[in-house]
């Protein structure tokens, strides 16, 4: 039994896993010999989130993943029959994976607190940058143990989650570099910004977010309405080709892009221009600066 992470489609080349969980790279899906848990791309697009997959019995093969998040972890745990039982929690995790964290307020308070506890725990681990095929079995199983404690109502983990949620909002806003009527623009090296649609300055929800993560060399586009009006996935692929990935609500540049910073800035600007062009009446910048437009 091994769980291997392939951070790029190229890294997954030649792998013949028994199962895959969200091994999706743009429009390309790496399939498993026995199981393929995917829900963003191709013929798998209408499938349930992997974390909602029921616990299996007797599977002990090798699994391939593309990244580590709650949905992926839940799918892996289910394959090996060790996913902590809480149907509502896993449905909520799947809902957020598709809709985005900004929809957490639509969930019952108890579920929201548990999700925040996981995000706080995950954030405390840091995000390791994988560049080649790597064994992450131990990491996934450790996360499974923590999730079990969260589902069980561990008071320390739940409290940390609530404190983390309040602190995260301040950390996110510190990364804002500009905004207009249709989008907010962030440059970050750690904190996730693509759920921060509310603008304190404009006092309303802004339709889109564009973020540049310098640590991971990625640009991400997301829409507050989940992609009902415009598809983030289509926009990302128009900008960066078929290996750009995601779904209608949130999508980003190809995994393990590896572009130098000057080129990343160009791609960030291109994404900003593409999103801003969706609203012809968007002013240059709500703060009066045109630095990122």
C-alpha positions in Angstrom: 0.0 0.0 0.0 1.4 3.4 -1.1 -0.1 6.8 -1.8 2.0 8.6 -4.3 1.7 12.3 -5.3 2.5 13.3 -8.8 2.5 17.2 -8.8 2.4 17.4 -12.6 1.0 15.4 -15.5 4.6 14.7 -16.6 5.4 13.3 -13.1 2.5 10.9 -13.4 3.7 9.6 -16.8 4.4 5.9 -16.7 2.7 5.4 -13.3 0.2 2.5 -13.3 -1.7 2.9 -10.0 -4.4 0.7 -8.8 -6.4 3.7 -7.9 -6.3 7.5 -8.4 -7.8 10.3 -6.4 -8.2 13.7 -8.0 -5.3 12.9 -10.3 -6.6 15.6 -12.6 -4.3 17.9 -14.6 -6.3 20.4 -16.5 -8.5 18.4 -18.8 -6.3 15.2 -18.4 -7.3 12.6 -15.9 -4.9 9.7 -14.9 -7.0 6.7 -14.3 -6.5 3.8 -11.9 -6.7 0.2 -12.7 -9.5 -0.4 -10.2 -10.7 3.0 -9.0 -10.7 6.5 -10.5 -12.1 9.1 -8.0 -12.3 12.3 -9.9 -15.0 15.0 -10.4 -13.6 18.0 -12.2 -12.7 16.9 -15.7 -13.8 14.9 -18.7 -16.3 12.0 -18.2 -15.8 12.3 -14.4 -17.1 15.9 -14.3 -20.5 15.0 -12.9 -19.2 12.4 -10.3 -19.5 13.0 -6.6 -16.5 14.4 -4.7 -13.9 11.7 -3.8 -14.3 12.4 -0.1 -18.0 11.3 -0.4 -16.9 7.8 -1.6 -17.9 5.1 0.8 -15.4 3.1 2.8 -14.1 0.1 0.8 -13.0 -3.2 2.2 -10.0 -5.3 1.1 -8.2 -2.7 -1.1 -4.5 -2.5 -0.4 -3.1 -1.3 -3.7 -1.2 1.8 -4.7 -3.0 5.1 -5.1 -1.9 8.2 -7.1 -3.0 11.8 -6.3 -2.1 15.2 -7.7 -2.3 17.3 -4.5 -3.3 17.1 -0.9 -6.5 18.7 0.4 -9.5 17.6 2.4 -11.3 16.1 -0.6 -8.3 14.1 -1.7 -7.5 12.9 1.8 -11.1 11.8 2.3 -11.0 9.8 -0.9 -7.8 8.1 0.0 -9.1 7.2 3.4 -12.3 5.7 1.9 -10.3 3.5 -0.5 -8.5 1.9 2.4 -11.6 1.7 4.6 -10.4 4.1 7.3 -12.4 7.2 6.6 -13.9 8.6 9.9 -17.7 8.2 9.8 -19.7 11.5 9.5 -21.7 11.7 6.3 -22.7 15.3 6.8 -19.1 16.4 7.3 -17.9 14.7 4.1 -20.9 16.1 2.1 -19.9 19.6 3.4 -16.3 19.0 2.4 -17.4 18.0 -1.1 -19.7 21.0 -1.3 -16.8 23.4 -0.4 -14.4 21.6 -2.8 -16.8 22.4 -5.7 -18.2 25.7 -4.6 -15.2 27.2 -2.7 -14.6 28.2 0.9 -16.5 31.4 0.6 -19.7 29.3 0.6 -18.9 28.0 4.1 -21.4 30.5 5.6 -24.2 28.5 3.8 -23.4 25.5 6.0 -24.7 24.8 9.5 -22.5 26.4 12.1 -21.4 23.0 13.5 -20.1 21.8 10.2 -18.5 25.2 9.5 -16.5 25.0 12.7 -15.3 21.5 11.9 -14.1 22.5 8.4 -12.3 25.5 9.9 -10.6 23.2 12.4 -9.3 21.1 9.5 -8.1 24.1 7.6 -6.3 25.4 10.7 -4.7 22.0 11.2 -3.7 21.7 7.5 -2.3 25.3 7.6 -0.2 24.4 10.6 1.5 21.7 8.6 2.7 24.1 5.9 2.5 23.2 2.2 5.3 21.1 1.0 6.3 21.8 -2.6 6.6 18.5 -4.5 8.5 18.4 -7.8 8.5 14.7 -8.6 6.7 11.5 -7.8 6.8 11.2 -3.9 5.4 8.8 -1.3 2.9 10.6 1.0 1.3 7.6 2.6 2.2 8.6 6.1 1.1 12.2 5.7 -2.3 11.1 4.4 -2.8 8.7 7.3 -1.7 11.3 9.9 -4.3 13.7 8.4 -6.9 10.9 8.8 -6.2 10.7 12.5 -6.6 14.4 12.9 -9.8 14.5 11.0 -11.1 11.7 13.2 -10.4 13.9 16.3 -12.1 16.9 14.6 -15.2 14.9 13.7 -15.2 13.6 17.3 -15.4 17.1 18.6 -11.9 17.6 20.0 -12.3 21.0 21.8 -8.7 22.1 21.3 -8.8 21.6 17.5 -12.2 23.2 17.2 -11.1 26.3 19.2 -7.9 26.6 17.1 -10.1 26.5 14.0 -12.2 29.4 15.2 -9.1 31.5 16.1 -7.5 30.6 12.8 -10.6 31.8 10.8 -10.5 35.2 12.5 -6.7 35.6 12.0 -6.9 34.4 8.4 -9.1 37.2 7.3 -6.5 39.7 8.4 -3.7 37.8 6.8 -5.5 37.6 3.5 -6.3 41.3 3.3 -2.6 42.1 3.9 -1.9 40.5 0.5 -4.4 42.7 -1.5 -2.6 44.6 -4.2 -5.7 46.1 -6.0 -9.3 45.7 -6.9 -12.0 47.1 -9.2 -15.8 46.5 -9.6 -15.3 43.0 -10.9 -12.3 41.5 -9.2 -9.9 41.7 -6.3 -6.1 41.0 -6.9 -3.8 39.3 -4.4 -0.1 38.4 -4.3 0.7 35.8 -1.7 3.4 33.4 -0.6 1.3 31.3 1.8 -2.3 32.2 2.7 -5.1 31.2 0.3 -6.8 34.3 -1.1 -9.3 33.0 -3.7 -12.3 33.0 -1.3 -11.9 36.6 -0.3 -14.6 38.2 -2.4 -15.8 40.7 0.2 -14.3 44.1 -0.2 -14.2 46.2 3.0 -13.5 49.3 0.9 -16.5 48.7 -1.5 -18.6 47.1 1.3 -19.9 44.4 -1.0 -19.1 41.0 -2.6 -16.8 41.4 -5.6 -17.5 38.8 -8.4 -14.0 37.5 -8.9 -10.5 37.0 -7.4 -7.2 36.7 -9.1 -4.2 35.6 -7.0 -0.5 35.0 -7.7 1.1 32.6 -5.3 4.8 33.3 -5.5 5.8 30.2 -3.4 4.1 27.8 -5.7 4.5 29.8 -9.0 0.8 29.7 -9.8 -2.0 32.1 -10.8 -5.6 31.3 -9.8 -8.9 32.7 -10.9 -12.1 32.2 -9.0 -15.7 33.5 -9.2 -18.0 34.2 -6.3 -21.0 32.7 -8.0 -19.3 29.4 -8.6 -18.9 29.9 -12.3 -22.6 30.3 -13.2 -22.0 33.3 -15.4 -18.4 32.7 -16.5 -16.2 29.6 -16.3 -12.9 29.9 -14.5 -11.7 26.6 -16.1 -12.4 27.9 -19.6 -10.7 31.2 -18.9 -7.6 29.4 -17.5 -7.3 27.1 -20.5 -7.7 30.0 -22.9 -4.9 31.8 -21.1 -2.5 28.9 -20.4 -3.5 25.8 -22.5 -5.1 22.4 -21.8 -2.9 21.7 -18.7 -4.5 24.6 -16.8 -7.0 23.0 -14.5 -9.9 23.4 -12.2 -13.7 23.8 -12.6 -16.1 26.6 -13.4 -15.8 28.2 -10.0 -12.0 28.2 -9.5 -9.2 27.3 -11.8 -5.5 27.9 -12.2 -2.3 27.7 -14.2 -0.7 24.4 -15.0 0.8 22.5 -12.0 4.6 22.9 -11.5 4.7 25.7 -14.1 8.2 26.7 -13.1 8.2 30.1 -14.8 10.6 32.8 -13.8 9.1 35.7 -11.7 9.1 38.3 -14.5 7.0 35.9 -16.6 4.8 35.1 -13.7 4.0 38.8 -13.3 3.1 39.0 -17.0 0.7 36.0 -16.6 -0.8 37.6 -13.4 -1.5 40.8 -15.4 -3.0 38.8 -18.3 -5.4 37.1 -15.9 -6.3 40.4 -14.3 -7.0 41.9 -17.8 -9.1 38.8 -18.8 -11.3 38.9 -15.7 -11.6 42.7 -15.8 -12.6 42.6 -19.5 -15.8 40.7 -18.5 -17.1 44.0 -17.2 -16.7 46.8 -19.7 -17.6 49.4 -17.1 -14.9 48.4 -14.6 -12.9 51.4 -13.5 -9.1 51.1 -13.5 -8.9 50.5 -9.7 -11.1 51.1 -6.7 -8.1 52.6 -4.8 -7.2 55.0 -7.7 -4.0 53.0 -8.6 -3.6 51.3 -11.9 -0.5 49.3 -10.9 -2.1 45.9 -11.5 -4.2 46.8 -14.5 
